[in-house]
């Protein structure tokens, strides 16, 4: 929370790919406030999640997700497997058990037109859950992976 990011605007970013970190504004979630998620799947792909083992599958292949903080054990209401509609993506947060993302019916599939851009660089770190106090991790500054 509170990070400052450099974005590639949706004017130039028109082909989301799995692994991209994106900024989204969706009217059905938090009154359209911008949020950051990672693209997991794109149109035509099928997502399934084994919540017991915490493994996410795309087109029956287990994802190697070394960027996640925890396995995916929290189900938020979407029924799996789910096939991603044309012009949409499925996105999840890296903090899987503390993230509201495409597993949540208020977010669900994200229309590509709701993507504000692709996050490229962390310019200045936030302070986590409390935006106004707490330590900043300046070691996080740089190109996002």
N, C-alpha and C positions, 0 to 999 in steps of 0.2 A: 504494500500500500504506500502511496505517495511517491513512487519512483517517477523520474522524468525520463521519457523515452524519445528517441528519434524515430519517426515513422516514415515509411515509404507510402505515400498517399494512395488511396484507392484509385486515383486517376491513373497511376502508373502500375499499381499492383492489381492485376486482374486475373491471375491464375493461381489461387491458393494451392499449396501442396502440403502433404502430411509433414509434420514437424515444424512448420512455420509458426511463429508467435505473432498473434494478431491482436488488434484492438477493435472491439465491436461495440456498437450501440444498438440495442434492441428495445423497442418501445414496451414490450411485454415484460421486461425485466428491469427493476429498480428505476422506473420512470425514464428509461433511455440513457441512464448514466453509462459512461464508457467503462468497459472491463477488458482485461487481458486474458487470453486463453491460447492454447496450443492446438493447431489443426491436427486431428487424429485421422479423419477420413474425408474424402470428397465424393461428389455425386457418383451414384452407381455402386459404390462400395458398401459392404455389409459389415456392421460393427456388432460384436458380441462380447460380453464380459462375464467371466467366471468370478463371481463375487466371493466365493469361498477361497480360491487361490489368489485372487487379486489380479488376474491376468486379463488384458484387453486383447481381443482378436480383431483383425481387419481382414476380410475375405479368407477366413479360417486360419490365418497365420498369426501366431502370437507376436505382439510387438515387443521389441527390446527397448525398454524405457528407462535408461539410466538417469534421465533427468527428473524422474518423479521422486518425491520425498517419501511416499508411502505406497504400498500396493493399493489397487482399487477395490476396496471392500464395501463402500457405501453405495447403495442403490437409491436413487433420488426420485424414482417414479416412472421413468420411461421403461417400456417392456422391450427386452432384447431377445433375439437379434433384431436389428433395425437396418433397413437399406436406405441409404442417403438419397434424397430426392434430387432431381435435376436443379442445378443452380444453387445448391446448398452444400454446407459442410457440417461436420460433427466436430466439436471442439471440447477440450477438457483442460482443467487447471493442473499444474504440476503437483500441487498439494492435494492429491486426490480425495482424501477423506475430510478435507476442510474446504472444498471448492464446490460452488454451485456452477454447473456447466451444462452441456447438452444432455446430461442424464436427467436434468430437472425439466419438467414439463413447461415451466415458465420461460425456459430458454429453448430447449429442444434443438431441432436442426436450425442452423443459422443461414439465412439467405445471404448469398455473397454480396448483395447490395447493402447489407447491414455492416459490412466490414469497413472500418475507417481507414485501415492500413496495416501494413506489416511492420512490426517492431524490429528495428535493426540494431540499435545501440542503446545501452543504458547510460544516460548522461549524468544522472545524479541519483543516488540511492535514497529511497524513503526510509522511514523509521519503523516499518512493519505495521501492525494493527493500530498503533497510536501515532498519527501523523505529526504530532507536535512535540514529542519528547522521545527519548530513547536513543540508543547508539545507531549510527549510520555505518553500513559496511561498505566503505569506499573501495574495497577489493573487488566488488561486483561490477564496477564501472567497466564498460567495454562492449564489444560485439556480442550480441545474444546468440546462444546456440540452442 
